[in-house]
Amino acid sequence: MVSLRRIAPALIAAGALAAAGATPLAVTGALARPSFTPLAKSSELWATVDICNTPHHPDTIGIRGSMPSDGHPHDAMYMRFQVQSLDATTKQWADLGKSADSGFVPIGSAASTHQAGRTFELKPTPTSYTLRGQVEFEWRRDGHAVHLVSLPTTAGHKSLAGAEPKGFSAATCVLG
């Protein structure tokens, strides 16, 4: 379980820098192709909260992403799911840390669009917290990143599986 009490001021400050990128960020290597712009603007590229403190998943946030093909079927696609908390004083988003970070998870071949998600159970606290997800999408060729896009969760997306209740899609989740 992830403890919300462990958010340190230094972590909040570091998270503020990452949170400043509310629009897609591009980090591309030497193999980067001009096709990044269509990937970042694709309607098939999104992140959403699909579970938020439900009866079947109390004190839990679910984060789901959708990732389009980059047109290279031999490329591999990866997603990284992170939980962030909104600091009520500074209004900045901060990563909760390693226990609320999936690391990069292999999603599949870049031959087609894929969806994937992760859930994070948090320790209950007497105080309410606003959470969101941050998803990094990475396309790799021959083991090297060729595209990286990072998005915060937003509402209005259709999960193919996992949403609770069915069809749920939100930008944030309040726990506590």
Disulfide bonds with the S-S distance in Angstrom:
Cys52-Cys173 2.05
